[in-house]
Amino acid sequence: MSELFKPLQIGNLAIPNRIVIAPMCQYSATEGTPGDWHMIHLGSLALSGAGLLIIEATAVVPEGRITPGDLGLYSDENEAGIARILAAARTHSHIKIAMQLAHAGRKASSRAPWEGGKQIPLGELGSWQAVAPSAVPHAEGEDAPTALDAAGMARVRDAFAAAAKRAARLGLDGIEIHAAHGYLLHQFLSPLANKRTDEYGGSLENRMRFPIEVFDAVRAAFPADKPVWARISATDWVPGGWDIEGTIALSQALQARGCAAIHVTTGGVSPLQAIKLGPGYQVPYAQRVKAEVGLPTIAVGLITEPEQAEAIIAGGEADAVSLARAMLYDPRWPWHAAAALGAQVEAPPQYWRSQPREFKDLFVGAGFGAR
């Protein structure tokens, strides 16, 4: 049997295969509320046959959005908009759905990627003041963020917890906390962004303190029988930055607090990063976390071919693979992977007749009796 299509347990959450749809920002919400684009986008992905769909980075406060178009879960309108989409997806799919809760920190108030992705200067229409661990801008020439004081940090913690309660009301199957890609929690972790001299800066233990407090707040606010996990950048790809040793220490600390998995990615905190790209370039980091922490580990990064994904799981390098761009390019990637690996995959009955004639049982429950 294909290892990629074996079930996986993340805490109490059982998923039917090891294919995870990574959270992918769409920059297409209005004041944090999704509209028709998200209905089409998430609806399509829900029919993909993947085991788990993680909804994109979802801001816990308006100022925590990367761009004015970011998805949010900080208002009743946001919650109602997401509920509409989840209801449609659940009517037609059994896919498990989680959400990534996030705060952009100093990378907030930016333009969408197709508009250049740069920071919107303060005072320009659509801009707002960003916050961060320290008053250090992300890139040269950008406006400096405001360093969070104790009250500001408390507001952020409370906002993560409030969003987790909304996620619980929505019936989401899990929560991923975004501590990667240079956003607020990663900024606290990285010496490149965190220049604090109080108990939240300096030593590794101090730099981990606020992300752990946020995890604790989310874990306490979300149903105990549903999993909460974290996405972590395993390296900044910059000398003197956050690294794999810190990632392992943080993962172990989170494990002790009930973290159900670690989603291992890299980079994002500095424009000076020198990333060594190649197929599966981040998988070795996931492999180390899996080996040294023991939590279910999700690998991501230029995983594009079914045989490649199968080898990662079969070789014990990770417990699941996470796809982003490859899934957008081919929203039926799990179907094609199942065909290539001799496995079965769930598909909606409306699509059963698309099964190629050389297969008799590619789709779970499908048959060739229909005219």
Secondary structure, DSSP 4 states (H G I P E B T S, - for coil): --STTS-EEETTEEESSSEEE--------BTTB--HHHHHHHHHHHTS--SEEEEEEEESSGGG-SSTT--B-SSHHHHHHHHHHHHHHHHH---EEEEEEE--GGG-SB--GGGT-PBPPTTSTT----EESSS--SSTTSPPPEEP-HHHHHHHHHHHHHHHHHHHHTT-SEEEEEE-TTSHHHHHH-TTT----STTSSSHHHHHHHHHHHHHHHHHHS-TTS-EEEEEES--SSTTS--HHHHHHHHHHHHHTT---EEEE---S-TT------TTTTHHHHHHHHHHH-S-EEEESS---HHHHHHHHHTTS-SEEEESHHHHH-TTHHHHHHHHHT--B---GGGGGGS-TT-SSSBTT--S---
